[in-house]
């Protein structure tokens, strides 16, 4: 299996809004379909695929998508809150939804998609694709929004500080009331600060489990702010579908199975989906595969979290 993912920073003019561009390419010809489990994050994405272009809001569900054949996609990951100035309406409108890119960009969305995904796109220069995307974004680029940048900093603080576990802590450190934070996150992120905190903890737990090393679950539960191991296990199981110990055991089994480990471009060996639900986009900078604008197609989105040791850093 050949799977390659590249990531590029935006131009200075778009940096206040865009986190990065991501371009996955895969070649699974004459190989069985490949499945990917997804644990979503609080970022909006603009995604171009051969059959459509869509705007993806924050999806709160866990799900699995399938890759097959030869293909690629092009994605724009906006900073947390960074899409709000473009959308000019509460981002909560997009939560758990995909809308056609034409809703915002009009006919220019399809023109950009055709330019990006045209003949020979699999071997095309990334810079050309980025140029088409930046021209599209530039055509509707809004003024910088101080609140959007403040929200991005708050989300970064949540995901980067394991000690930040409760909304009242964020309230104290930010100088905002919990109610103000709730309204701000609903407007700019699409989910609550509590959801972002809970999801960050689950990603940390999945990352530890995916490390291939034995995990002290009671100690990890304490580190992540859970009352006890039972609370971590329940939260993990309800969200991901399997208990953390089973998830970790599958990771260890998959990494040791002869002929079953795949190579992720630029990263460590990658176990197939049956070994740990495709690792849920943890320390190797996993891809997120989402349903496209047409339900019969597949569109990719990149995970929000930037792990401490990422091949994409």
Phi and psi in degrees as a GROMACS rama.xvg file:
@    title "Ramachandran Plot"
@    xaxis  label "Phi"
@    yaxis  label "Psi"
@TYPE xy
-113.733  121.912  UNK-2
-138.99  123.722  UNK-3
-132.497  135.606  UNK-4
-130.567  126.405  UNK-5
-118.395  152.804  UNK-6
-136.749  139.963  UNK-7
-135.929  142.164  UNK-8
-76.1506  153.229  UNK-9
-80.4999  173.355  UNK-10
-68.6496  165.066  UNK-11
-58.7482  -37.1851  UNK-12
-65.5827  -31.1101  UNK-13
-101.511  -4.75445  UNK-14
-57.9694  -32.0739  UNK-15
-66.4904  -15.3314  UNK-16
-115.759  -34.2688  UNK-17
-107.971  131.655  UNK-18
-78.0302  -54.8609  UNK-19
-168.098  169.484  UNK-20
-102.777  142.293  UNK-21
-131.484  138.06  UNK-22
-132.63  102.965  UNK-23
-91.7321  140.45  UNK-24
-130.356  138.903  UNK-25
-140.764  147.19  UNK-26
-131.584  99.5769  UNK-27
-116.466  23.8553  UNK-28
-61.9714  137.663  UNK-29
62.7729  24.9499  UNK-30
-131.393  157.676  UNK-31
-68.3116  158.277  UNK-32
-57.2512  154.753  UNK-33
-121.965  128.458  UNK-34
-106.976  147.539  UNK-35
-135.043  125.21  UNK-36
-87.6256  147.165  UNK-37
-128.632  129.489  UNK-38
-116.775  98.1976  UNK-39
-65.7692  167.326  UNK-40
-133.379  166.215  UNK-41
-85.4529  60.0594  UNK-42
-132.5  142.563  UNK-43
-87.2147  143.432  UNK-44
-126.416  145.137  UNK-45
-108.872  122.177  UNK-46
-126.32  133.904  UNK-47
-110.988  131.822  UNK-48
-140.845  167.903  UNK-49
-58.7974  -28.7966  UNK-50
-107.994  6.39859  UNK-51
168.951  169.167  UNK-52
-127.323  130.713  UNK-53
-137.469  157.407  UNK-54
-105.272  120.909  UNK-55
-105.998  116.393  UNK-56
-77.3461  177.654  UNK-57
-67.4316  125.661  UNK-58
-103.082  125.318  UNK-59
-90.222  2.32712  UNK-60
-100.464  157.971  UNK-61
-95.0537  136.632  UNK-62
-156.591  173.48  UNK-63
-126.04  140.708  UNK-64
-127.589  160.918  UNK-65
-119.003  137.075  UNK-66
-107.755  148.215  UNK-67
-158.562  159.727  UNK-68
67.1196  -151.565  UNK-69
-108.976  131.333  UNK-70
-169.17  175.065  UNK-71
-158.26  170.159  UNK-72
-149.323  168.625  UNK-73
-132.201  127.76  UNK-74
-127.632  151.047  UNK-75
-116.975  116.803  UNK-76
-97.4504  116.413  UNK-77
-81.522  151.224  UNK-78
-61.5847  156.806  UNK-79
-59.3532  118.656  UNK-80
89.3678  -13.2169  UNK-81
-72.3681  -16.7086  UNK-82
-87.0806  -16.2321  UNK-83
-57.6274  -42.7651  UNK-84
-63.3508  -28.5505  UNK-85
-74.4837  -45.0059  UNK-86
-74.1435  -31.5482  UNK-87
58.587  34.5752  UNK-88
-163.335  163.386  UNK-89
-55.878  132.835  UNK-90
-69.088  -17.2049  UNK-91
-60.3818  -20.3923  UNK-92
-61.959  -24.9293  UNK-93
-98.5499  -7.4202  UNK-94
-59.8113  129.894  UNK-95
63.9606  23.6411  UNK-96
-131.73  156.553  UNK-97
-125.001  128.932  UNK-98
-121.541  150.058  UNK-99
-60.232  140.076  UNK-100
-61.6742  -24.4699  UNK-101
-62.6871  -21.3404  UNK-102
-58.3347  -34.1633  UNK-103
-101.596  -41.9465  UNK-104
-99.8325  -6.26142  UNK-105
66.0516  -147.626  UNK-106
-67.626  -17.5979  UNK-107
-65.8549  -24.7073  UNK-108
-62.9267  -46.4175  UNK-109
-69.3423  -36.0139  UNK-110
-62.2779  -43.5441  UNK-111
-65.6547  -40.8778  UNK-112
-61.1448  -43.8548  UNK-113
-64.2815  -38.1171  UNK-114
-67.8536  -41.3105  UNK-115
-73.0164  -42.8999  UNK-116
-100.95  19.7731  UNK-117
-68.6511  -176.781  UNK-118
-56.5882  131.825  UNK-119
82.0787  11.648  UNK-120
-62.3954  -31.1547  UNK-121
-58.7369  -35.0677  UNK-122
-105.523  9.04516  UNK-123
-72.4952  158.042  UNK-124
-70.0741  133.177  UNK-125
-59.842  -35.4975  UNK-126
-61.0441  -34.0934  UNK-127
-66.2632  -44.4012  UNK-128
-61.4649  -44.4904  UNK-129
-61.5927  -38.5833  UNK-130
-60.9574  -43.1064  UNK-131
-63.9184  -42.5415  UNK-132
-65.4905  -41.962  UNK-133
-68.4396  -33.1602  UNK-134
-64.1005  -40.2503  UNK-135
-64.6714  -49.2563  UNK-136
-63.88  -38.8471  UNK-137
-64.5015  -26.8475  UNK-138
-68.1263  -19.8022  UNK-139
-128.605  18.357  UNK-140
-60.5063  124.897  UNK-141
-86.0751  176.079  UNK-142
-70.6793  153.426  UNK-143
-61.9162  142.507  UNK-144
-116.873  110.306  UNK-145
-57.5536  -34.2485  UNK-146
-67.513  -39.2414  UNK-147
-61.3167  -42.2404  UNK-148
-70.0688  -32.7328  UNK-149
-66.548  -41.4813  UNK-150
-63.6351  -42.6433  UNK-151
-58.7494  -39.7048  UNK-152
-67.032  -37.8433  UNK-153
-66.2369  -43.2102  UNK-154
-65.0255  -40.3724  UNK-155
-62.4225  -37.3244  UNK-156
-65.325  -41.5386  UNK-157
-63.0068  -48.7699  UNK-158
-74.9195  -19.9727  UNK-159
-98.3481  -10.2626  UNK-160
-121.619  100.421  UNK-161
-61.1534  -21.826  UNK-162
-78.1546  -10.6218  UNK-163
-90.4742  98.7424  UNK-164
-117.124  -15.8516  UNK-165
-131.083  153.088  UNK-166
-65.0184  -33.0408  UNK-167
-66.5732  -29.7981  UNK-168
-67.345  -43.5276  UNK-169
-64.3888  -37.1611  UNK-170
-62.0793  -45.2786  UNK-171
-65.6083  -39.6967  UNK-172
-77.04  -25.9264  UNK-173
-95.2754  -16.9617  UNK-174
78.5383  11.9187  UNK-175
-107.239  149.099  UNK-176
-72.3909  155.604  UNK-177
-55.2025  -37.468  UNK-178
-65.7541  -40.6812  UNK-179
-63.1561  -41.4892  UNK-180
-62.1577  -42.1038  UNK-181
-59.9718  -46.5547  UNK-182
-66.5239  -40.8361  UNK-183
-64.0354  -43.9674  UNK-184
-68.5485  -39.2608  UNK-185
-61.9483  -39.2407  UNK-186
-73.5436  -41.7993  UNK-187
-104.16  -26.2852  UNK-188
-108.827  -37.8556  UNK-189
101.773  -9.2071  UNK-190
-138.165  167.492  UNK-191
-81.0286  159.458  UNK-192
-61.0452  -32.6533  UNK-193
-63.5474  -40.4555  UNK-194
-62.4042  -43.9853  UNK-195
-61.298  -42.7459  UNK-196
-64.407  -45.7208  UNK-197
-63.3064  -42.8051  UNK-198
-66.9002  -37.1337  UNK-199
-62.9388  -38.1185  UNK-200
-66.0062  -40.1715  UNK-201
-67.0155  -36.9779  UNK-202
-65.6074  -37.8747  UNK-203
-64.229  -42.6571  UNK-204
-63.9456  -43.3142  UNK-205
-64.7753  -36.967  UNK-206
-65.0048  -42.194  UNK-207
-62.7935  -45.0958  UNK-208
-63.3632  -33.5781  UNK-209
-80.1214  -6.17692  UNK-210
-69.3885  -19.6805  UNK-211
85.8222  -1.7922  UNK-212
-101.29  152.896  UNK-213
-58.3119  142.526  UNK-214
-116.609  130.542  UNK-215
-85.0253  94.6887  UNK-216
-65.8438  -35.5316  UNK-217
-65.6998  -43.055  UNK-218
-65.7636  -39.775  UNK-219
-65.7219  -39.9904  UNK-220
-58.8333  -41.7165  UNK-221
-65.8496  -43.2626  UNK-222
-60.8183  -35.1584  UNK-223
-89.8538  0.931498  UNK-224
90.0987  10.2692  UNK-225
-77.1544  152.028  UNK-226
-64.1224  -35.9364  UNK-227
-163.597  178.747  UNK-228
-63.767  -34.0895  UNK-229
-61.8878  -38.3967  UNK-230
-66.655  -41.3003  UNK-231
-62.3068  -46.2489  UNK-232
-60.1556  -43.8833  UNK-233
-64.7145  -45.8757  UNK-234
-62.6576  -45.7302  UNK-235
-61.468  -46.4017  UNK-236
-67.7412  -43.2237  UNK-237
-62.9666  -39.425  UNK-238
-82.6412  -44.5615  UNK-239
-95.7584  -25.8664  UNK-240
105.829  -14.19  UNK-241
-137.956  153.191  UNK-242
-64.0132  153.717  UNK-243
-61.4007  -34.5148  UNK-244
-65.5612  -38.2001  UNK-245
-69.8987  -39.8965  UNK-246
-58.1565  -47.7729  UNK-247
-65.6089  -40.4118  UNK-248
-63.8523  -38.6653  UNK-249
-65.8269  -37.1455  UNK-250
-62.0004  -45.8488  UNK-251
-64.2023  -40.9689  UNK-252
-64.3981  -44.8293  UNK-253
-65.1963  -37.0135  UNK-254
-72.5479  -15.8258  UNK-255
-105.078  -4.32927  UNK-256
-79.2899  122.055  UNK-257
-61.9742  133.594  UNK-258
75.7626  5.64943  UNK-259
-110.668  -9.80274  UNK-260
-91.0253  131.033  UNK-261
-103.038  159.726  UNK-262
-102.225  122.968  UNK-263
-93.7692  126.403  UNK-264
-53.7197  119.2  UNK-265
85.414  -1.94787  UNK-266
-127.445  -162.877  UNK-267
-82.8399  171.543  UNK-268
-55.2495  149.085  UNK-269
-123.139  118.82  UNK-270
-81.1638  150.281  UNK-271
-68.9901  171.219  UNK-272
-60.9001  -32.7847  UNK-273
-67.7226  -17.6095  UNK-274
-96.3443  86.2994  UNK-275
84.9438  37.2896  UNK-276
50.2347  40.4754  UNK-277
60.7168  26.8794  UNK-278
63.2691  1.68052  UNK-279
51.9173  37.0312  UNK-280
58.8282  50.0425  UNK-281
-96.4515  -112.881  UNK-282
-76.1389  -1.75976  UNK-283
-105.44  10.987  UNK-284
68.9639  57.0427  UNK-285
-68.2105  154.373  UNK-286
-82.2894  152.725  UNK-287
-115.818  122.892  UNK-288
-104.939  124.577  UNK-289
-120.395  157.816  UNK-290
-67.1939  138.386  UNK-291
-85.1272  -175.451  UNK-292
-60.6127  -39.9558  UNK-293
-93.2078  127.03  UNK-294
-68.016  -14.3547  UNK-295
-87.3373  -1.56684  UNK-296
-109.364  173.874  UNK-297
-123.24  131.779  UNK-298
-125.324  145.026  UNK-299
-101.446  146.956  UNK-300
-135.032  151.782  UNK-301
-97.4562  147.701  UNK-302
-64.5618  151.258  UNK-303
-75.9233  -44.3454  UNK-304
-66.1426  133.317  UNK-305
-103.461  97.8807  UNK-306
-61.4531  162.897  UNK-307
-61.3663  -35.3335  UNK-308
-124.585  86.8105  UNK-309
-115.271  140.855  UNK-310
-70.2198  -10.6865  UNK-311
-99.2323  0.941604  UNK-312
